[in-house]
């Protein structure tokens, strides 16, 4: 689930993400009420992925006047084909979890080989919490934003200004940043996720450029979309260096006529991978699944001028 950021103003509260499931949203609501009697007025969704918003309707049940804010693209994605995975997953997950239970009991993974130690705890968690996972998934709903912005939106109050920014494509085509200039606090959404970044459907060259613009903000504390709060820019610089290398090599490969399969098979990470996983087996697996494979394909697509987003799909291919 995505991180959440709670901002308490003089007469209302603002929440950034933090409501990726109904149960999580109810727990966040309880936490808000434990901290303040002020109403939750704004919920800012930083991207369309379900782990950021699928419990938002529960927050609105607690605060009917809640206004949900997002980038214009994010609302279109939440109301369009990108979210088609939700009903499909709701229909398919019961059988998938049943199969995982059988595999876990037999000690095998989905490919029929003995279950690696690095995956065993993940399988055990899925089996242990399968009832909760299913009930939360079946109760998940999309609640569309009421207020959209394109480049910048300022939520002003007596205590502070909250700037909601769009600096360009990155993890998605509509990543929102939430910037509190007085505090030097930035909620970066999935533009920054740690310890493993997510790259499926991303735009690596544009992502790098967006992070470069983000780096111009005088940030003292950064809340990533996933992972621990960051008090320096070390991780962001590491991510930028990796994206720069990937984008550069993808552009060279496309210019040379190298296919995506050959590009991925021959790719040399030059030690960048180790900086993210440090040879930890579980982190290494997540790196491969969540970042390495997806980012190489995304970079090759981007270099060819291909966008596979169903809302933005292009057919113009750079030769």
C-alpha positions in Angstrom: 0.0 0.0 0.0 1.1 3.5 -0.7 2.3 5.8 2.1 0.0 8.5 3.4 0.8 12.0 4.6 -1.5 13.8 7.0 -1.5 17.6 7.1 -3.4 19.3 9.9 -4.3 23.0 9.2 -6.2 25.4 11.4 -9.7 24.4 10.4 -9.4 21.3 8.3 -7.2 18.3 7.4 -5.5 17.3 4.2 -4.5 13.7 3.4 -2.2 12.6 0.6 -2.9 9.0 -0.6 -2.9 6.6 2.3 -6.2 4.9 1.5 -5.4 2.0 -0.8 -7.9 -0.3 0.8 -11.2 0.0 2.7 -9.7 -1.3 5.9 -6.7 1.0 5.6 -9.0 4.0 5.0 -11.0 3.2 8.1 -7.8 3.0 10.2 -6.6 6.3 8.8 -9.9 7.8 9.7 -9.6 6.5 13.2 -6.1 8.0 13.4 -7.3 11.3 12.2 -10.0 11.4 14.8 -7.5 10.5 17.5 -5.3 13.4 16.5 -7.9 16.1 15.8 -11.6 16.9 15.7 -11.1 18.9 12.5 -12.7 17.5 9.3 -10.9 15.9 6.5 -11.5 18.3 3.7 -9.1 17.3 0.9 -7.7 13.9 -0.3 -4.9 14.3 -2.8 -4.3 11.2 -5.0 -0.8 11.2 -6.5 -1.4 8.6 -9.2 -4.1 6.3 -10.5 -2.8 3.0 -9.1 -5.3 1.3 -6.8 -3.0 1.1 -3.8 -3.3 4.9 -3.5 -7.1 5.3 -3.6 -9.3 2.2 -3.5 -10.6 2.9 0.0 -11.4 6.6 -0.7 -15.1 5.9 -0.5 -14.7 4.9 3.1 -13.2 8.3 3.9 -16.1 10.0 2.2 -18.4 7.9 4.4 -16.7 9.5 7.4 -16.6 13.0 5.9 -19.3 13.5 3.2 -17.9 16.9 2.2 -14.5 15.4 1.3 -13.0 16.8 -1.9 -10.8 14.4 -3.9 -8.0 16.1 -5.9 -5.8 14.7 -8.7 -4.1 15.5 -11.9 -6.5 15.5 -14.9 -4.8 12.4 -16.4 -5.1 10.5 -13.1 -8.9 11.0 -13.1 -9.1 9.9 -16.7 -7.1 6.7 -15.9 -9.2 6.0 -12.8 -12.3 6.2 -14.9 -10.9 4.4 -17.9 -9.1 1.3 -19.3 -6.1 1.4 -16.9 -8.4 0.5 -14.0 -9.9 -2.4 -15.8 -7.6 -4.7 -13.8 -9.7 -4.2 -10.7 -12.8 -6.2 -11.8 -10.6 -8.7 -13.5 -8.6 -9.2 -10.3 -11.7 -9.4 -8.2 -13.0 -12.2 -10.4 -9.7 -14.1 -10.8 -8.0 -13.8 -7.4 -10.0 -16.4 -5.5 -8.8 -19.1 -7.8 -5.3 -17.7 -7.9 -5.1 -17.8 -4.1 -6.5 -21.3 -3.9 -3.8 -22.4 -6.3 -1.1 -20.6 -4.2 -2.4 -22.4 -1.1 -1.8 -25.8 -2.8 1.6 -24.8 -4.1 2.7 -23.5 -0.7 1.5 -26.7 1.0 3.4 -28.8 -1.6 6.5 -26.5 -1.5 6.4 -25.6 -5.2 6.3 -22.2 -7.0 4.1 -21.4 -10.0 6.6 -22.7 -12.5 6.6 -26.2 -10.9 10.0 -25.9 -9.3 10.8 -26.2 -5.6 9.7 -23.0 -3.8 12.8 -20.8 -3.3 13.5 -19.8 0.3 13.3 -16.2 -0.8 9.7 -16.6 -1.9 8.5 -18.8 1.0 7.6 -16.0 3.4 5.7 -14.2 0.7 3.7 -17.3 -0.1 3.1 -17.9 3.6 1.8 -14.4 4.0 -0.6 -14.7 1.1 -1.9 -18.0 2.5 -2.2 -16.7 6.1 -4.0 -13.5 5.1 -5.9 -14.7 2.1 -9.4 -14.2 3.6 -8.5 -10.6 4.5 -7.0 -10.0 1.1 -10.1 -11.3 -0.7 -12.5 -9.4 1.5 -10.6 -6.2 1.0 -10.3 -6.6 -2.7 -14.0 -7.4 -3.1 -14.9 -4.3 -1.1 -12.5 -2.0 -3.1 -14.1 0.7 -5.3 -13.0 3.5 -7.5 -14.1 6.9 -6.2 -13.4 9.5 -8.9 -11.7 12.9 -8.0 -13.9 16.0 -7.9 -11.2 18.5 -8.6 -8.5 18.3 -11.2 -5.5 20.3 -12.1 -3.1 20.4 -15.0 0.2 22.0 -13.9 -0.3 23.5 -10.4 -3.0 23.8 -7.7 -2.6 25.7 -4.4 -4.6 24.8 -1.4 -4.4 27.9 0.8 -5.2 28.1 4.5 -4.3 30.5 7.3 -1.5 28.2 8.5 0.2 27.3 5.2 0.0 27.0 1.4 0.0 23.5 0.0 1.2 23.3 -3.6 0.2 20.4 -5.8 2.5 20.2 -8.7 2.8 18.3 -12.0 6.4 18.5 -13.3 6.1 16.0 -16.1 5.7 12.3 -16.8 7.5 9.8 -14.7 6.1 6.7 -13.0 2.8 7.6 -14.8 1.6 10.3 -17.1 0.0 12.2 -14.2 2.2 12.0 -11.1 1.3 14.7 -8.6 3.7 16.1 -6.1 2.5 17.7 -2.8 4.9 20.5 -1.7 4.8 22.3 1.6 7.3 25.2 1.0 7.2 26.5 4.6 8.2 23.2 6.0 10.4 22.0 3.1 8.3 18.9 3.0 7.6 17.0 -0.2 5.3 14.0 -0.8 6.7 12.5 -4.0 4.3 9.8 -4.8 5.7 6.9 -6.8 8.2 9.1 -8.5 10.3 8.0 -5.5 9.7 4.5 -4.0 12.2 2.7 -1.8 14.0 0.5 -1.4 12.8 -0.8 -4.8 11.4 1.6 -7.3 8.5 0.6 -9.5 8.8 1.0 -13.3 6.0 -0.8 -15.0 4.4 1.6 -17.6 6.9 4.4 -16.7 8.7 6.9 -18.9 12.4 6.6 -17.9 13.8 9.6 -19.8 10.9 11.8 -18.8 11.0 10.5 -15.2 14.7 11.5 -15.0 13.8 15.0 -16.2 10.9 15.3 -13.7 13.2 14.2 -10.9 15.7 16.8 -12.0 13.1 19.5 -11.8 12.0 18.1 -8.4 15.6 18.4 -7.2 15.4 22.2 -7.6 12.9 22.4 -4.7 14.6 23.1 -1.3 13.4 19.8 0.2 14.3 19.1 3.8 12.2 16.0 4.1 10.7 13.7 1.4 7.8 11.3 1.8 8.2 8.6 -0.9 5.2 6.7 -2.3 6.6 3.6 -0.6 9.3 3.3 2.0 10.7 5.3 4.8 10.8 9.1 5.0 14.0 10.5 3.5 16.0 13.4 5.1 18.5 13.7 2.2 18.6 13.3 -1.6 21.0 10.4 -1.7 18.4 7.8 -2.8 16.9 10.3 -5.4 20.3 10.9 -6.9 20.9 7.1 -7.1 17.6 6.7 -8.9 18.4 9.6 -11.3 21.8 8.1 -12.1 20.2 4.7 -12.9 17.4 6.2 -15.0 20.0 8.3 -17.0 22.0 5.2 -17.8 19.0 3.2 -18.8 17.5 5.9 -21.0 20.9 6.6 -22.7 21.5 2.9 -23.5 17.9 2.5 -24.7 18.3 5.4 -27.1 21.6 4.0 -28.4 20.0 0.6 -28.9 17.0 1.9 -30.8 19.3 4.0 -33.0 21.3 0.9 -33.7 18.2 -1.2 -34.5 18.5 -3.5 -31.5 15.3 -5.2 -30.5 13.9 -4.9 -27.0 14.6 -8.6 -26.3 18.2 -8.3 -27.3 18.5 -5.0 -25.4 17.3 -6.6 -22.2 19.3 -9.8 -22.6 22.6 -7.9 -23.1 22.0 -5.1 -20.6 24.9 -4.3 -18.2 23.7 -2.6 -15.0 27.3 -1.4 -14.3 26.7 -2.0 -10.5 23.6 0.1 -10.3 21.5 -2.9 -9.4 23.7 -3.7 -6.4 23.2 -0.2 -5.0 19.5 -0.9 -4.7 19.5 -4.5 -3.4 23.0 -5.1 -2.0 22.7 -8.8 -2.9 19.8 -9.3 -0.5 17.9 -12.2 -2.1 14.4 -10.8 -1.6 15.4 -7.3 -2.7 17.2 -8.7 -5.7 14.1 -10.5 -6.7 11.9 -7.5 -6.3 14.4 -5.4 -8.2 14.2 -7.7 -11.1 10.4 -8.0 -11.1 9.4 -4.5 -10.2 12.1 -2.4 -11.8 14.8 -4.0 -14.0 12.6 -5.8 -16.5 9.9 -3.2 -16.7 12.2 -0.2 -16.9 14.2 -1.6 -19.8 11.1 -2.3 -21.8 9.7 1.1 -21.0 12.9 2.8 -21.9 13.0 1.0 -25.3 9.4 1.9 -26.0 10.0 5.5 -25.0 13.1 5.7 -27.3 11.0 4.4 -30.2 8.2 6.9 -29.5 5.8 4.2 -28.5 3.3 4.7 -25.6 1.4 1.6 -24.5 -0.9 3.5 -22.1 -4.4 2.7 -23.4 -5.3 6.4 -22.9 -2.3 7.7 -24.7 -1.3 4.9 -27.1 0.8 6.0 -30.0 1.7 4.3 -33.2 4.4 6.6 -34.4 7.7 4.6 -34.1 11.1 6.1 -34.3 13.1 4.0 -36.7 
